[in-house]
Amino acid sequence: MKKFFISCTSYKNKPSDDGLNGLNLNLNEAFSKIDKAVKRGVLHKNNASNQKSRMSAALKKTVEVK
């Protein structure tokens, strides 16, 4: 998640197509890791859903700034 939020701020500062691709890649990686943590019982499914929602909202807000 930390990588994703860092890439969001860097994309805000300097928007580019490569930055957007990296942003989507980091989002997919984070979602995958969150889902695996739920599967193994590390995170509760509601907590994971909340984190995914927060990340999706951040992505939407970042991309709309463009």
PQR file with spaces between the fields and no chain letter, atoms N, CA, C, O and H, PARSE charges and radii, in Angstrom:
ATOM       1  N    MET     1       0.817   -1.188    0.000 -0.4000 1.5000
ATOM       2  CA   MET     1       0.000    0.000    0.000 -0.0000 2.0000
ATOM       3  C    MET     1       0.860    1.252    0.000  0.5500 1.7000
ATOM       4  O    MET     1       0.516    2.263   -0.611 -0.5500 1.4000
ATOM       5  N    LYS     2       1.970    1.165    0.688 -0.4000 1.5000
ATOM       6  CA   LYS     2       2.835    2.336    0.775 -0.0000 2.0000
ATOM       7  C    LYS     2       3.380    2.704   -0.606  0.5500 1.7000
ATOM       8  O    LYS     2       3.450    3.882   -0.956 -0.5500 1.4000
ATOM       9  H    LYS     2       2.250    0.343    1.184  0.4000 1.0000
ATOM      10  N    LYS     3       3.763    1.697   -1.383 -0.4000 1.5000
ATOM      11  CA   LYS     3       4.261    1.950   -2.735 -0.0000 2.0000
ATOM      12  C    LYS     3       3.197    2.636   -3.588  0.5500 1.7000
ATOM      13  O    LYS     3       3.491    3.545   -4.365 -0.5500 1.4000
ATOM      14  H    LYS     3       3.706    0.740   -1.099  0.4000 1.0000
ATOM      15  N    PHE     4       1.969    2.186   -3.426 -0.4000 1.5000
ATOM      16  CA   PHE     4       0.882    2.750   -4.214 -0.0000 2.0000
ATOM      17  C    PHE     4       0.677    4.223   -3.887  0.5500 1.7000
ATOM      18  O    PHE     4       0.542    5.044   -4.794 -0.5500 1.4000
ATOM      19  H    PHE     4       1.730    1.448   -2.795  0.4000 1.0000
ATOM      20  N    PHE     5       0.651    4.570   -2.596 -0.4000 1.5000
ATOM      21  CA   PHE     5       0.423    5.962   -2.214 -0.0000 2.0000
ATOM      22  C    PHE     5       1.608    6.848   -2.609  0.5500 1.7000
ATOM      23  O    PHE     5       1.422    8.019   -2.938 -0.5500 1.4000
ATOM      24  H    PHE     5       0.760    3.903   -1.859  0.4000 1.0000
ATOM      25  N    ILE     6       2.807    6.299   -2.577 -0.4000 1.5000
ATOM      26  CA   ILE     6       3.980    7.052   -3.035 -0.0000 2.0000
ATOM      27  C    ILE     6       3.885    7.309   -4.537  0.5500 1.7000
ATOM      28  O    ILE     6       4.183    8.407   -5.007 -0.5500 1.4000
ATOM      29  H    ILE     6       2.958    5.348   -2.310  0.4000 1.0000
ATOM      30  N    SER     7       3.470    6.291   -5.283 -0.4000 1.5000
ATOM      31  CA   SER     7       3.335    6.475   -6.734 -0.0000 2.0000
ATOM      32  C    SER     7       2.197    7.439   -7.061  0.5500 1.7000
ATOM      33  O    SER     7       2.251    8.123   -8.083 -0.5500 1.4000
ATOM      34  H    SER     7       3.228    5.399   -4.901  0.4000 1.0000
ATOM      35  N    CYS     8       1.173    7.508   -6.220 -0.4000 1.5000
ATOM      36  CA   CYS     8       0.087    8.487   -6.414 -0.0000 2.0000
ATOM      37  C    CYS     8       0.630    9.904   -6.306  0.5500 1.7000
ATOM      38  O    CYS     8       0.319   10.753   -7.142 -0.5500 1.4000
ATOM      39  H    CYS     8       1.129    6.952   -5.389  0.4000 1.0000
ATOM      40  N    THR     9       1.433   10.166   -5.290 -0.4000 1.5000
ATOM      41  CA   THR     9       1.967   11.516   -5.118 -0.0000 2.0000
ATOM      42  C    THR     9       2.938   11.862   -6.235  0.5500 1.7000
ATOM      43  O    THR     9       2.963   13.001   -6.700 -0.5500 1.4000
ATOM      44  H    THR     9       1.686    9.477   -4.611  0.4000 1.0000
ATOM      45  N    SER    10       3.733   10.901   -6.671 -0.4000 1.5000
ATOM      46  CA   SER    10       4.662   11.195   -7.762 -0.0000 2.0000
ATOM      47  C    SER    10       3.903   11.429   -9.073  0.5500 1.7000
ATOM      48  O    SER    10       4.326   12.248   -9.890 -0.5500 1.4000
ATOM      49  H    SER    10       3.713    9.976   -6.294  0.4000 1.0000
ATOM      50  N    TYR    11       2.793   10.725   -9.283 -0.4000 1.5000
ATOM      51  CA   TYR    11       1.989   10.937  -10.485 -0.0000 2.0000
ATOM      52  C    TYR    11       1.314   12.310  -10.447  0.5500 1.7000
ATOM      53  O    TYR    11       1.175   12.965  -11.481 -0.5500 1.4000
ATOM      54  H    TYR    11       2.449   10.060   -8.620  0.4000 1.0000
ATOM      55  N    LYS    12       0.895   12.745   -9.255 -0.4000 1.5000
ATOM      56  CA   LYS    12       0.294   14.071   -9.131 -0.0000 2.0000
ATOM      57  C    LYS    12       1.288   15.158   -9.515  0.5500 1.7000
ATOM      58  O    LYS    12       0.933   16.135  -10.175 -0.5500 1.4000
ATOM      59  H    LYS    12       1.008   12.213   -8.415  0.4000 1.0000
ATOM      60  N    ASN    13       2.541   14.975   -9.093 -0.4000 1.5000
ATOM      61  CA   ASN    13       3.574   15.970   -9.374 -0.0000 2.0000
ATOM      62  C    ASN    13       3.976   15.985  -10.842  0.5500 1.7000
ATOM      63  O    ASN    13       4.240   17.045  -11.409 -0.5500 1.4000
ATOM      64  H    ASN    13       2.829   14.182   -8.556  0.4000 1.0000
ATOM      65  N    LYS    14       4.021   14.803  -11.455 -0.4000 1.5000
ATOM      66  CA   LYS    14       4.475   14.715  -12.838 -0.0000 2.0000
ATOM      67  C    LYS    14       3.649   13.661  -13.579  0.5500 1.7000
ATOM      68  O    LYS    14       4.085   12.516  -13.698 -0.5500 1.4000
ATOM      69  H    LYS    14       3.806   13.942  -10.994  0.4000 1.0000
ATOM      70  N    PRO    15       2.465   14.026  -14.078 -0.5600 1.5000
ATOM      71  CA   PRO    15       1.626   13.047  -14.777  0.2800 2.0000
ATOM      72  C    PRO    15       2.227   12.628  -16.115  0.5500 1.7000
ATOM      73  O    PRO    15       2.715   13.451  -16.889 -0.5500 1.4000
ATOM      74  N    SER    16       2.173   11.326  -16.357 -0.4000 1.5000
ATOM      75  CA   SER    16       2.621   10.778  -17.638 -0.0000 2.0000
ATOM      76  C    SER    16       1.951    9.421  -17.838  0.5500 1.7000
ATOM      77  O    SER    16       1.384    8.855  -16.903 -0.5500 1.4000
ATOM      78  H    SER    16       1.777   10.658  -15.728  0.4000 1.0000
ATOM      79  N    ASP    17       2.023    8.907  -19.060 -0.4000 1.5000
ATOM      80  CA   ASP    17       1.430    7.605  -19.344 -0.0000 2.0000
ATOM      81  C    ASP    17       2.160    6.493  -18.599  0.5500 1.7000
ATOM      82  O    ASP    17       1.534    5.561  -18.094 -0.5500 1.4000
ATOM      83  H    ASP    17       2.483    9.366  -19.819  0.4000 1.0000
ATOM      84  N    ASP    18       3.494    6.594  -18.531 -0.4000 1.5000
ATOM      85  CA   ASP    18       4.269    5.595  -17.801 -0.0000 2.0000
ATOM      86  C    ASP    18       3.925    5.617  -16.316  0.5500 1.7000
ATOM      87  O    ASP    18       3.848    4.570  -15.674 -0.5500 1.4000
ATOM      88  H    ASP    18       4.003    7.351  -18.941  0.4000 1.0000
ATOM      89  N    GLY    19       3.723    6.800  -15.784 -0.4000 1.5000
ATOM      90  CA   GLY    19       3.347    6.929  -14.383 -0.0000 2.0000
ATOM      91  C    GLY    19       1.991    6.307  -14.108  0.5500 1.7000
ATOM      92  O    GLY    19       1.789    5.690  -13.062 -0.5500 1.4000
ATOM      93  H    GLY    19       3.787    7.651  -16.306  0.4000 1.0000
ATOM      94  N    LEU    20       1.062    6.466  -15.039 -0.4000 1.5000
ATOM      95  CA   LEU    20      -0.270    5.881  -14.881 -0.0000 2.0000
ATOM      96  C    LEU    20      -0.199    4.363  -14.950  0.5500 1.7000
ATOM      97  O    LEU    20      -0.889    3.672  -14.199 -0.5500 1.4000
ATOM      98  H    LEU    20       1.227    6.967  -15.889  0.4000 1.0000
ATOM      99  N    ASN    21       0.629    3.843  -15.845 -0.4000 1.5000
ATOM     100  CA   ASN    21       0.793    2.390  -15.933 -0.0000 2.0000
ATOM     101  C    ASN    21       1.398    1.847  -14.646  0.5500 1.7000
ATOM     102  O    ASN    21       0.970    0.807  -14.146 -0.5500 1.4000
ATOM     103  H    ASN    21       1.189    4.403  -16.455  0.4000 1.0000
ATOM     104  N    GLY    22       2.385    2.544  -14.113 -0.4000 1.5000
ATOM     105  CA   GLY    22       2.996    2.132  -12.849 -0.0000 2.0000
ATOM     106  C    GLY    22       2.008    2.202  -11.705  0.5500 1.7000
ATOM     107  O    GLY    22       2.018    1.355  -10.811 -0.5500 1.4000
ATOM     108  H    GLY    22       2.733    3.389  -14.519  0.4000 1.0000
ATOM     109  N    LEU    23       1.166    3.197  -11.732 -0.4000 1.5000
ATOM     110  CA   LEU    23       0.135    3.357  -10.702 -0.0000 2.0000
ATOM     111  C    LEU    23      -0.828    2.177  -10.726  0.5500 1.7000
ATOM     112  O    LEU    23      -1.156    1.621   -9.678 -0.5500 1.4000
ATOM     113  H    LEU    23       1.158    3.885  -12.458  0.4000 1.0000
ATOM     114  N    ASN    24      -1.279    1.798  -11.904 -0.4000 1.5000
ATOM     115  CA   ASN    24      -2.187    0.651  -12.031 -0.0000 2.0000
ATOM     116  C    ASN    24      -1.504   -0.649  -11.634  0.5500 1.7000
ATOM     117  O    ASN    24      -2.131   -1.520  -11.032 -0.5500 1.4000
ATOM     118  H    ASN    24      -1.013    2.250  -12.756  0.4000 1.0000
ATOM     119  N    LEU    25      -0.225   -0.787  -11.966 -0.4000 1.5000
ATOM     120  CA   LEU    25       0.521   -1.978  -11.589 -0.0000 2.0000
ATOM     121  C    LEU    25       0.642   -2.079  -10.075  0.5500 1.7000
ATOM     122  O    LEU    25       0.448   -3.153   -9.506 -0.5500 1.4000
ATOM     123  H    LEU    25       0.284   -0.079  -12.455  0.4000 1.0000
ATOM     124  N    ASN    26       0.964   -0.961   -9.419 -0.4000 1.5000
ATOM     125  CA   ASN    26       1.072   -0.962   -7.958 -0.0000 2.0000
ATOM     126  C    ASN    26      -0.276   -1.252   -7.304  0.5500 1.7000
ATOM     127  O    ASN    26      -0.332   -1.928   -6.276 -0.5500 1.4000
ATOM     128  H    ASN    26       1.122   -0.089   -9.881  0.4000 1.0000
ATOM     129  N    LEU    27      -1.350   -0.751   -7.885 -0.4000 1.5000
ATOM     130  CA   LEU    27      -2.683   -1.011   -7.348 -0.0000 2.0000
ATOM     131  C    LEU    27      -3.004   -2.498   -7.440  0.5500 1.7000
ATOM     132  O    LEU    27      -3.506   -3.081   -6.479 -0.5500 1.4000
ATOM     133  H    LEU    27      -1.303   -0.202   -8.720  0.4000 1.0000
ATOM     134  N    ASN    28      -2.722   -3.113   -8.573 -0.4000 1.5000
ATOM     135  CA   ASN    28      -2.990   -4.544   -8.744 -0.0000 2.0000
ATOM     136  C    ASN    28      -2.164   -5.386   -7.786  0.5500 1.7000
ATOM     137  O    ASN    28      -2.669   -6.360   -7.228 -0.5500 1.4000
ATOM     138  H    ASN    28      -2.314   -2.639   -9.353  0.4000 1.0000
ATOM     139  N    GLU    29      -0.894   -5.025   -7.586 -0.4000 1.5000
ATOM     140  CA   GLU    29      -0.040   -5.752   -6.654 -0.0000 2.0000
ATOM     141  C    GLU    29      -0.571   -5.645   -5.233  0.5500 1.7000
ATOM     142  O    GLU    29      -0.601   -6.629   -4.494 -0.5500 1.4000
ATOM     143  H    GLU    29      -0.484   -4.233   -8.040  0.4000 1.0000
ATOM     144  N    ALA    30      -0.988   -4.446   -4.858 -0.4000 1.5000
ATOM     145  CA   ALA    30      -1.503   -4.229   -3.506 -0.0000 2.0000
ATOM     146  C    ALA    30      -2.794   -5.027   -3.295  0.5500 1.7000
ATOM     147  O    ALA    30      -2.973   -5.650   -2.249 -0.5500 1.4000
ATOM     148  H    ALA    30      -0.964   -3.646   -5.458  0.4000 1.0000
ATOM     149  N    PHE    31      -3.684   -5.009   -4.274 -0.4000 1.5000
ATOM     150  CA   PHE    31      -4.929   -5.773   -4.156 -0.0000 2.0000
ATOM     151  C    PHE    31      -4.627   -7.263   -4.006  0.5500 1.7000
ATOM     152  O    PHE    31      -5.264   -7.956   -3.213 -0.5500 1.4000
ATOM     153  H    PHE    31      -3.539   -4.503   -5.125  0.4000 1.0000
ATOM     154  N    SER    32      -3.670   -7.737   -4.758 -0.4000 1.5000
ATOM     155  CA   SER    32      -3.304   -9.148   -4.688 -0.0000 2.0000
ATOM     156  C    SER    32      -2.775   -9.507   -3.303  0.5500 1.7000
ATOM     157  O    SER    32      -3.152  -10.532   -2.735 -0.5500 1.4000
ATOM     158  H    SER    32      -3.153   -7.174   -5.401  0.4000 1.0000
ATOM     159  N    LYS    33      -1.907   -8.663   -2.765 -0.4000 1.5000
ATOM     160  CA   LYS    33      -1.339   -8.936   -1.443 -0.0000 2.0000
ATOM     161  C    LYS    33      -2.406   -8.855   -0.354  0.5500 1.7000
ATOM     162  O    LYS    33      -2.384   -9.636    0.597 -0.5500 1.4000
ATOM     163  H    LYS    33      -1.601   -7.831   -3.226  0.4000 1.0000
ATOM     164  N    ILE    34      -3.326   -7.925   -0.487 -0.4000 1.5000
ATOM     165  CA   ILE    34      -4.412   -7.815    0.488 -0.0000 2.0000
ATOM     166  C    ILE    34      -5.292   -9.061    0.434  0.5500 1.7000
ATOM     167  O    ILE    34      -5.675   -9.600    1.472 -0.5500 1.4000
ATOM     168  H    ILE    34      -3.344   -7.289   -1.260  0.4000 1.0000
ATOM     169  N    ASP    35      -5.612   -9.517   -0.775 -0.4000 1.5000
ATOM     170  CA   ASP    35      -6.442  -10.711   -0.921 -0.0000 2.0000
ATOM     171  C    ASP    35      -5.749  -11.947   -0.346  0.5500 1.7000
ATOM     172  O    ASP    35      -6.395  -12.788    0.279 -0.5500 1.4000
ATOM     173  H    ASP    35      -5.301   -9.079   -1.618  0.4000 1.0000
ATOM     174  N    LYS    36      -4.446  -12.055   -0.556 -0.4000 1.5000
ATOM     175  CA   LYS    36      -3.699  -13.181    0.001 -0.0000 2.0000
ATOM     176  C    LYS    36      -3.676  -13.126    1.527  0.5500 1.7000
ATOM     177  O    LYS    36      -3.745  -14.164    2.185 -0.5500 1.4000
ATOM     178  H    LYS    36      -3.921  -11.372   -1.063  0.4000 1.0000
ATOM     179  N    ALA    37      -3.581  -11.928    2.088 -0.4000 1.5000
ATOM     180  CA   ALA    37      -3.586  -11.784    3.547 -0.0000 2.0000
ATOM     181  C    ALA    37      -4.937  -12.203    4.124  0.5500 1.7000
ATOM     182  O    ALA    37      -4.993  -12.803    5.198 -0.5500 1.4000
ATOM     183  H    ALA    37      -3.525  -11.085    1.553  0.4000 1.0000
ATOM     184  N    VAL    38      -6.017  -11.893    3.422 -0.4000 1.5000
ATOM     185  CA   VAL    38      -7.344  -12.317    3.871 -0.0000 2.0000
ATOM     186  C    VAL    38      -7.458  -13.836    3.785  0.5500 1.7000
ATOM     187  O    VAL    38      -7.990  -14.483    4.687 -0.5500 1.4000
ATOM     188  H    VAL    38      -5.971  -11.405    2.550  0.4000 1.0000
ATOM     189  N    LYS    39      -6.963  -14.382    2.712 -0.4000 1.5000
ATOM     190  CA   LYS    39      -7.037  -15.827    2.497 -0.0000 2.0000
ATOM     191  C    LYS    39      -6.302  -16.585    3.604  0.5500 1.7000
ATOM     192  O    LYS    39      -6.741  -17.652    4.032 -0.5500 1.4000
ATOM     193  H    LYS    39      -6.531  -13.856    1.979  0.4000 1.0000
ATOM     194  N    ARG    40      -5.183  -16.027    4.061 -0.4000 1.5000
ATOM     195  CA   ARG    40      -4.389  -16.685    5.098 -0.0000 2.0000
ATOM     196  C    ARG    40      -4.848  -16.332    6.508  0.5500 1.7000
ATOM     197  O    ARG    40      -4.348  -16.894    7.482 -0.5500 1.4000
ATOM     198  H    ARG    40      -4.825  -15.160    3.713  0.4000 1.0000
ATOM     199  N    GLY    41      -5.782  -15.418    6.621 -0.4000 1.5000
ATOM     200  CA   GLY    41      -6.311  -15.071    7.932 -0.0000 2.0000
ATOM     201  C    GLY    41      -5.569  -13.961    8.646  0.5500 1.7000
ATOM     202  O    GLY    41      -5.785  -13.747    9.839 -0.5500 1.4000
ATOM     203  H    GLY    41      -6.188  -14.961    5.829  0.4000 1.0000
ATOM     204  N    VAL    42      -4.709  -13.255    7.952 -0.4000 1.5000
ATOM     205  CA   VAL    42      -3.954  -12.159    8.557 -0.0000 2.0000
ATOM     206  C    VAL    42      -4.842  -10.927    8.708  0.5500 1.7000
ATOM     207  O    VAL    42      -4.782  -10.239    9.727 -0.5500 1.4000
ATOM     208  H    VAL    42      -4.534  -13.429    6.983  0.4000 1.0000
ATOM     209  N    LEU    43      -5.652  -10.654    7.713 -0.4000 1.5000
ATOM     210  CA   LEU    43      -6.574   -9.524    7.739 -0.0000 2.0000
ATOM     211  C    LEU    43      -8.013  -10.026    7.714  0.5500 1.7000
ATOM     212  O    LEU    43      -8.311  -11.073    7.140 -0.5500 1.4000
ATOM     213  H    LEU    43      -5.700  -11.213    6.885  0.4000 1.0000
ATOM     214  N    HIS    44      -8.887   -9.268    8.338 -0.4000 1.5000
ATOM     215  CA   HIS    44     -10.316   -9.559    8.260 -0.0000 2.0000
ATOM     216  C    HIS    44     -10.826   -9.051    6.920  0.5500 1.7000
ATOM     217  O    HIS    44     -10.310   -8.072    6.382 -0.5500 1.4000
ATOM     218  H    HIS    44      -8.644   -8.417    8.804  0.4000 1.0000
ATOM     219  N    LYS    45     -11.835   -9.715    6.389 -0.4000 1.5000
ATOM     220  CA   LYS    45     -12.316   -9.343    5.052 -0.0000 2.0000
ATOM     221  C    LYS    45     -12.875   -7.926    5.007  0.5500 1.7000
ATOM     222  O    LYS    45     -12.764   -7.261    3.978 -0.5500 1.4000
ATOM     223  H    LYS    45     -12.255  -10.511    6.827  0.4000 1.0000
ATOM     224  N    ASN    46     -13.472   -7.447    6.100 -0.4000 1.5000
ATOM     225  CA   ASN    46     -13.989   -6.077    6.106 -0.0000 2.0000
ATOM     226  C    ASN    46     -12.854   -5.060    6.117  0.5500 1.7000
ATOM     227  O    ASN    46     -12.946   -4.017    5.470 -0.5500 1.4000
ATOM     228  H    ASN    46     -13.562   -7.987    6.936  0.4000 1.0000
ATOM     229  N    ASN    47     -11.781   -5.361    6.853 -0.4000 1.5000
ATOM     230  CA   ASN    47     -10.612   -4.485    6.876 -0.0000 2.0000
ATOM     231  C    ASN    47      -9.990   -4.409    5.479  0.5500 1.7000
ATOM     232  O    ASN    47      -9.617   -3.332    5.013 -0.5500 1.4000
ATOM     233  H    ASN    47     -11.707   -6.209    7.379  0.4000 1.0000
ATOM     234  N    ALA    48      -9.887   -5.547    4.830 -0.4000 1.5000
ATOM     235  CA   ALA    48      -9.325   -5.581    3.479 -0.0000 2.0000
ATOM     236  C    ALA    48     -10.192   -4.783    2.516  0.5500 1.7000
ATOM     237  O    ALA    48      -9.678   -4.056    1.666 -0.5500 1.4000
ATOM     238  H    ALA    48     -10.190   -6.421    5.209  0.4000 1.0000
ATOM     239  N    SER    49     -11.489   -4.916    2.647 -0.4000 1.5000
ATOM     240  CA   SER    49     -12.402   -4.179    1.780 -0.0000 2.0000
ATOM     241  C    SER    49     -12.254   -2.680    1.996  0.5500 1.7000
ATOM     242  O    SER    49     -12.279   -1.908    1.037 -0.5500 1.4000
ATOM     243  H    SER    49     -11.907   -5.507    3.338  0.4000 1.0000
ATOM     244  N    ASN    50     -12.101   -2.268    3.240 -0.4000 1.5000
ATOM     245  CA   ASN    50     -11.912   -0.853    3.558 -0.0000 2.0000
ATOM     246  C    ASN    50     -10.619   -0.319    2.945  0.5500 1.7000
ATOM     247  O    ASN    50     -10.603    0.777    2.384 -0.5500 1.4000
ATOM     248  H    ASN    50     -12.080   -2.895    4.018  0.4000 1.0000
ATOM     249  N    GLN    51      -9.549   -1.082    3.049 -0.4000 1.5000
ATOM     250  CA   GLN    51      -8.270   -0.653    2.476 -0.0000 2.0000
ATOM     251  C    GLN    51      -8.346   -0.561    0.957  0.5500 1.7000
ATOM     252  O    GLN    51      -7.831    0.389    0.367 -0.5500 1.4000
ATOM     253  H    GLN    51      -9.562   -1.972    3.505  0.4000 1.0000
ATOM     254  N    LYS    52      -8.979   -1.534    0.327 -0.4000 1.5000
ATOM     255  CA   LYS    52      -9.110   -1.514   -1.126 -0.0000 2.0000
ATOM     256  C    LYS    52      -9.958   -0.325   -1.588  0.5500 1.7000
ATOM     257  O    LYS    52      -9.667    0.303   -2.606 -0.5500 1.4000
ATOM     258  H    LYS    52      -9.397   -2.305    0.807  0.4000 1.0000
ATOM     259  N    SER    53     -10.994   -0.034   -0.833 -0.4000 1.5000
ATOM     260  CA   SER    53     -11.848    1.101   -1.160 -0.0000 2.0000
ATOM     261  C    SER    53     -11.081    2.411   -1.046  0.5500 1.7000
ATOM     262  O    SER    53     -11.213    3.289   -1.898 -0.5500 1.4000
ATOM     263  H    SER    53     -11.230   -0.544   -0.006  0.4000 1.0000
ATOM     264  N    ARG    54     -10.282    2.540    0.001 -0.4000 1.5000
ATOM     265  CA   ARG    54      -9.484    3.746    0.206 -0.0000 2.0000
ATOM     266  C    ARG    54      -8.481    3.934   -0.928  0.5500 1.7000
ATOM     267  O    ARG    54      -8.264    5.051   -1.395 -0.5500 1.4000
ATOM     268  H    ARG    54     -10.174    1.826    0.693  0.4000 1.0000
ATOM     269  N    MET    55      -7.871    2.831   -1.366 -0.4000 1.5000
ATOM     270  CA   MET    55      -6.897    2.913   -2.452 -0.0000 2.0000
ATOM     271  C    MET    55      -7.579    3.258   -3.776  0.5500 1.7000
ATOM     272  O    MET    55      -7.038    4.031   -4.567 -0.5500 1.4000
ATOM     273  H    MET    55      -8.048    1.923   -0.987  0.4000 1.0000
ATOM     274  N    SER    56      -8.749    2.698   -4.019 -0.4000 1.5000
ATOM     275  CA   SER    56      -9.479    3.001   -5.249 -0.0000 2.0000
ATOM     276  C    SER    56      -9.906    4.464   -5.293  0.5500 1.7000
ATOM     277  O    SER    56      -9.863    5.104   -6.344 -0.5500 1.4000
ATOM     278  H    SER    56      -9.188    2.071   -3.377  0.4000 1.0000
ATOM     279  N    ALA    57     -10.316    4.981   -4.149 -0.4000 1.5000
ATOM     280  CA   ALA    57     -10.700    6.393   -4.081 -0.0000 2.0000
ATOM     281  C    ALA    57      -9.499    7.290   -4.333  0.5500 1.7000
ATOM     282  O    ALA    57      -9.618    8.316   -5.004 -0.5500 1.4000
ATOM     283  H    ALA    57     -10.351    4.462   -3.295  0.4000 1.0000
ATOM     284  N    ALA    58      -8.341    6.910   -3.798 -0.4000 1.5000
ATOM     285  CA   ALA    58      -7.127    7.691   -4.022 -0.0000 2.0000
ATOM     286  C    ALA    58      -6.738    7.679   -5.499  0.5500 1.7000
ATOM     287  O    ALA    58      -6.309    8.699   -6.039 -0.5500 1.4000
ATOM     288  H    ALA    58      -8.245    6.077   -3.253  0.4000 1.0000
ATOM     289  N    LEU    59      -6.885    6.536   -6.147 -0.4000 1.5000
ATOM     290  CA   LEU    59      -6.580    6.441   -7.578 -0.0000 2.0000
ATOM     291  C    LEU    59      -7.515    7.329   -8.376  0.5500 1.7000
ATOM     292  O    LEU    59      -7.074    8.056   -9.267 -0.5500 1.4000
ATOM     293  H    LEU    59      -7.234    5.708   -5.709  0.4000 1.0000
ATOM     294  N    LYS    60      -8.792    7.277   -8.067 -0.4000 1.5000
ATOM     295  CA   LYS    60      -9.779    8.086   -8.789 -0.0000 2.0000
ATOM     296  C    LYS    60      -9.479    9.565   -8.610  0.5500 1.7000
ATOM     297  O    LYS    60      -9.538   10.331   -9.571 -0.5500 1.4000
ATOM     298  H    LYS    60      -9.150    6.686   -7.344  0.4000 1.0000
ATOM     299  N    LYS    61      -9.160    9.969   -7.393 -0.4000 1.5000
ATOM     300  CA   LYS    61      -8.861   11.359   -7.112 -0.0000 2.0000
ATOM     301  C    LYS    61      -7.588   11.808   -7.831  0.5500 1.7000
ATOM     302  O    LYS    61      -7.523   12.930   -8.333 -0.5500 1.4000
ATOM     303  H    LYS    61      -9.113    9.347   -6.612  0.4000 1.0000
ATOM     304  N    THR    62      -6.591   10.950   -7.882 -0.4000 1.5000
ATOM     305  CA   THR    62      -5.321   11.275   -8.534 -0.0000 2.0000
ATOM     306  C    THR    62      -5.485   11.414  -10.042  0.5500 1.7000
ATOM     307  O    THR    62      -4.941   12.342  -10.641 -0.5500 1.4000
ATOM     308  H    THR    62      -6.643   10.038   -7.475  0.4000 1.0000
ATOM     309  N    VAL    63      -6.218   10.516  -10.650 -0.4000 1.5000
ATOM     310  CA   VAL    63      -6.374   10.524  -12.102 -0.0000 2.0000
ATOM     311  C    VAL    63      -7.271   11.671  -12.546  0.5500 1.7000
ATOM     312  O    VAL    63      -7.061   12.217  -13.630 -0.5500 1.4000
ATOM     313  H    VAL    63      -6.660    9.762  -10.164  0.4000 1.0000
ATOM     314  N    GLU    64      -8.258   12.053  -11.751 -0.4000 1.5000
ATOM     315  CA   GLU    64      -9.142   13.157  -12.122 -0.0000 2.0000
ATOM     316  C    GLU    64      -8.426   14.497  -12.114  0.5500 1.7000
ATOM     317  O    GLU    64      -8.839   15.419  -12.817 -0.5500 1.4000
ATOM     318  H    GLU    64      -8.429   11.610  -10.871  0.4000 1.0000
ATOM     319  N    VAL    65      -7.369   14.620  -11.338 -0.4000 1.5000
ATOM     320  CA   VAL    65      -6.622   15.876  -11.262 -0.0000 2.0000
ATOM     321  C    VAL    65      -6.051   16.218  -12.621  0.5500 1.7000
ATOM     322  O    VAL    65      -5.932   17.392  -12.972 -0.5500 1.4000
ATOM     323  H    VAL    65      -7.033   13.871  -10.768  0.4000 1.0000
ATOM     324  N    LYS    66      -5.699   15.208  -13.382 -0.4000 1.5000
ATOM     325  CA   LYS    66      -5.100   15.379  -14.700 -0.0000 2.0000
ATOM     326  C    LYS    66      -5.939   16.273  -15.524  0.5500 1.7000
ATOM     327  O    LYS    66      -5.604   16.545  -16.676 -0.5500 1.4000
ATOM     328  H    LYS    66      -5.795   14.255  -13.097  0.4000 1.0000
